[in-house]
């Protein structure tokens, strides 16, 4: 499911775009931690360092450590072929979002923002398919059931709300970022409530 308002981000300045990416990474990170803890893979601390770097670069715009951080994220990215659990997909999406967010600091490509947004909705979609036992080949209401599920509704509302907040914010300050972090805070749980 795509976010209708996503193209509004194209007109935003770098700090607002970077903040949008960062906030998604924060929501996806607990999925990686859950996967790592339960399937004994990777080092969540490596991803946490990269996310913290994203946070500080919303306003600072430094690129000095991106290559090192990208290598660390890549090293801790699971191969879906090595795991049978659906949680590997959510861990992979977290890593991909962080990796693309790091790359965005360099190339500022709007297409990365769209991909990062999609990682979050794809994560939710895969999880809903698993917990609701949905099969695309057998269910005519497959997509509608995913789109109407409370977890998907929440993710779409979260992204749309962030875009709305950023649209209404003439100048984006550190305090605005803190408000957005507080608004998306889910008792330190991910967009899957993990």
LINMO-V561230 format. One line per field, one symbol per residue. ss: DSSP state (2 for helix, 1 for strand, 0 for the rest). A space follows every 10 residues. Layout:
ss->???
This chain:
ss->0002222222 2002222222 2222222222 2222222220 0002222222 2222222222 0000022222 2222200002 2200002222 2222222222 2222222002 2222222222 2222222222 2000000000 0222222202 2222222222 2222222200 0002222222 2222000000 0000
